[in-house]
Amino acid sequence: MRVGSLAGLGVGLLVVGLVIAQPTALSAQTRSAVQGVDSITFAKDIAPIFQEKCEACHRVGSMAPMSLATYQEVRPWVRAIRARVANREMPPWLLDKTVGIQKFRNDRSLTDDQINTIVKWVDAGAPLGNASDLPAPKKWPSGDRFDLEDVLGPPDLVVKGQPWTMPAQAQDFTLQGGALGIPEAEGRFVRASETRPSLTGRRITHHATTHLIEPDADPNDPSAPLFTEWAQGKSGEVYPEGTGKLIKPGTKVRFETHYHAVGEEVTNEMELAWWFYPKGVTPKYQPVFMALGSVRDLQIPPNTVTQHVGSFTLPEPAILHNFQPHMHYRGKAFRLEAIYPDGKREILNYVDRYNNAWHINYIYAEDVAPLLPKGTVLQITAWHDNTAANKNNPDPRQWVSGGGRTVDEMAHANTQLIYITEADYKRLSEERQKTTTTQNQ
């Protein structure tokens, strides 16, 4: 595998959740069927898992429909928890774990042992156990904060978009927010960024992007470069050490936010937070955010499953920072491959059960982030299911084309590419080879 590293690849934080279901009690018959399986308890075994993998969303005041921070809160939902966990639906991590790279900075998925532990605990009657075994309650910050504040502290600058109220019933709408000036008198390099809607606004926000408007440029220029993105399941990004994005004096930010109605009137205001490098620090590389392999002419007939392919050829050596498929309701599966200059093909990652509700950003660990030579073709393959078998499909009778509405379709990977020099590519490749050789001895 031709993969490499760049020191200090950043940590991305991922919001996870549990789909709401009606609470049910365990039957006496179920409990008696698993008598003897009583060594697994909530206090000793389950609470630590929920603190690590669930409470980021499932706590009072957060975005999930119910809190899972205490036994009393968890107990009515144990059947729903068992079903979602056993089916690997929650926490949402949609990668095929048998294919491609499997080491990520923000992996929130449950291990096989954790899944088995939860399933056995529920089947045994979901006992509390000895309350003295409970871990100390996890201290979560109060209020609607940026996720990266827990890692980096308060942001250095917050840029706010235009407020928008979405009617209860309406067609999807993309708000092109007015360009907002940045109060910086000198150029600064951003080392981390996070875009987000308000907590209530996340209900109506499908996704949102920000674009940098260079000084004296047209604020409505459709070719303005992408800077950041927010979607459900995606949070902030810390750029690798030695990598940052330059903000020039006089630069403006344009928000483009895709809204959809949810049956009641909701107001949202987008925010973009930046954490800067110290003044005078100039990172060696600037990451490039792009819609990798975007398929422009999507055509999906009624009652069919389709396959579309897109590609992008690297003009320089590069490190791939993340993998994030982007499709809509009909999205079924998504694959990213590298076709090297020597003709070798390699599957980097494959999402085999795409879900439009979770636009998960899989951020590679530094020692496995793909290191790719100049001329590598990055090829995406997207499958769309426009049949009644797709439970998310609003209407399988419709002919679906590419477009910005949720009922339209897209097919690309939202990706940060870090272009590097040939010398750094050679050095990093040799370092990776030495590490691999040592590990195999």
C-alpha positions, 0 to 999 in steps of 0.5 A: 500500500502506497501510503505515507504520513505528515507529522501531526495529522490533525484530530477531527471530532465526529458527532454521533447519535442513536436513532430514536425508537419507542422504549420497550421493556425486556420480557421475563422469557428473554431474561430467563433464556439467558440466565447465567449471563450476569457478569456484564453490568451497566456500571462496570462494562456499559457505562464506560462505552457509552461515555466514550462513544455515545455521550458526545450527542446523547446527553442533556442539551445536546442534539440527540433525541435522548440522553444516555448518560445514566442507567435510568436514562438508558434503561427504557431504550435498551432494545432499540440500543441493541438493534442499532448496535448489532446492525452497526447503525450506531454510532454511525460509521459506515465504512466496510471494515474489510476493505482499504485503510482502517486507521482513523483519527476520529474513529467512533465505531464500536469494536466487535468486543464492545458490540458483543458486550452490549448485546449480551448485557441487553439479552441478560436483562440489562442489569445495573450491577454494583453502583460503586462500579460506575465511572465518574460522570463525564464533564461536558461543556455547557452551551452551544460550543464549537467541538474543537474548543475541547481540544484547542480552547476558544477560537481566535475568530468567529465569522457569522453568516446571514440568519435564515428562517426556513418555513415549515413547508417549502422546497429546498433552498440554498442561501448564498450568504452575503460576503462578510469581511474579516477584521485582520490587518495582516495575513494569518494562517489558519491551523484549524477551522470549524463550520456549524449551524446553531444547535436548533438550526441543524434540523433544517441544514443539510450541509453548508460550505464556505468560500474565500473571496480574495480582496477585490474579487467578485463576492458572487464569483461561483469559482471562489475556492471552497474553504470548509464544509459542515454536514451532519456527522462532520465537525471541525478539522485540525490541519496537519503540523506544518500545514495551514490556510492563508487568510489575506488582509481584506479577504471575505467569506461567503456562506452557501447553506442548503436548507430543507423544511422539517414541518415547523418554522426554524431559524438558523445562523451559520458560524465559522470559527478559526484558530490561527498559527502564531503571528510570523509562523508560515506553514510549509504547505496549504491544504486544498479542499475540493469536490474530488471526482465530481460526476457532473452528468448524473442520470438515474432512471426510475426503479433502478440501481445505477453506477457512476464513475468520476476521477481526478489526476494529481498534478503533483505528489500529495497526501490525502487527509480524509475520505468523505463521500457525498451523495443524497437520498438515493446514495447506496455505496461509494468507493475511492480507488488510487490508480498509480502511474505504473497501472496498479489499482488500490482501493483506499476506502469503501462505504458499503451502506451509505446513509444521507443522514450522516456525512461522516468525514473519515480523517486518516491517522498520520501513519496511514494517510495515503501518500500519492505520487504525481500522476495518480488517478483518484477514482470514485465510484458511486452507486445510487439506489432509486428503487423501493428497496431503498428505505430513504428513497422519497419516490422511486418513480422519479427520474433523478438528475444531478443537482443541489436539492436533497431530492436531486443527486450528487457524487463526489468526495469532499477531500483535503489534499496536501500537495507536497514537493517531490523531495518530501514525497521521496523522503516520506516514502522511504520513511514509510518503507523503513517503518513497514520493514521494521514492523514485519521483522 
